[in-house]
């Protein structure tokens, strides 16, 4: 166990003093000031959140995706699926989760849809594993432009089935089109020769599904809400984050960390692939932002939207605030959360119904720890 030495304490205090001086200098150069929150206004709002549970078996990866939309109604999607072990498995599962969240948000009927996270991150987050070499290799094997165009067209039709299942409360299956028989058919039909690369084409099309869902979501009046952010909107070229400077500004202006908001115009440095032209809301996206503290002494949250976040939007959000955060997102998180016990129960049921000859593919390395 570490002991607190005088030298360690001095280093800590010196770092704090350097940071404090930087915050003060930056704050004095900022013209923007906090605006007081408007009176709450009534409006129909829903919050959307998702979660994922993963179990790594010896021969495959088993995972569950859950997404929930909570507003005037509760809408849910639950997907249980498997993947072959892959070096980028975690990122693919995360992308699947976000695809489900965006699909659920895009079919919400409320006036404002709240999403957890950042809009900039959603748009500029191409998978690291989709490299130039992968595109080049796939282009040699497939009519890539043709397969993407056909796939997007079918995705539009696929949305009808997803919407119907969600509204009926029976959205409990795998909703990735890339895991369907249709994908198997299009993969074979678009080969330039006898050879193909189904695994990498599937990975690309998973990203296409993600972009398609995000594009549909941006048809709505959607506001992304980030609980944690390390942005530099006001603190460019410094080691200090916006959050620290905004807190200092509030103390200087109000004498305390008072509730309020500050608007800003985020810089979106897009580097989207060529097929983004199929998704006009992404290709032409312009983003607007605001930092908001909904309650005195509470945390600061960053809001992002493709529409200006004006005082009327803030007023509507204030109507759904409780203890400094937005109630629909709190409830959406609780509905979407996958408990460890639930995951183990589902896996046990699946394994008990499986032919014993597959047992060697279904070993769990954690069994020795969990008993």
Buried (B, 14 or more C-beta within 10 A) or exposed (E): EEEEEEEEEEEEEEEEEEBEEBBEEBBEEBEEEBBEBBEBBEBEBBBBBBBBBBBEBEEBBBBBBBBBBBBEEEBBBBBBBBBEEBEEBEBBBBBBBBBBBBBBBBBBBBBBBBBBBBBBEBBBBBBEBBEEEBBEBBEEBBBBEEBBEBBBEBBEEBBEEBBEBBEEEEBEEBBBBBBBEBBEEBBEEBBEEEEBBEEBBBBBBBBBBBBBBBBBBBEBBBBBBBEEBEBBBBBEEBEBBBBBBBBBBBEEEBEEBBBBBBBBEBEEEEEBBEBBEBBEBBBEBEBBBBBBBBBEEBBBBBBBBBBEBEBEBBBBBBBBBEEBBBBBBBBBBEBBBBEEEEBBEBBEEBBEEEEEEEEEEBEBEEEEEEE
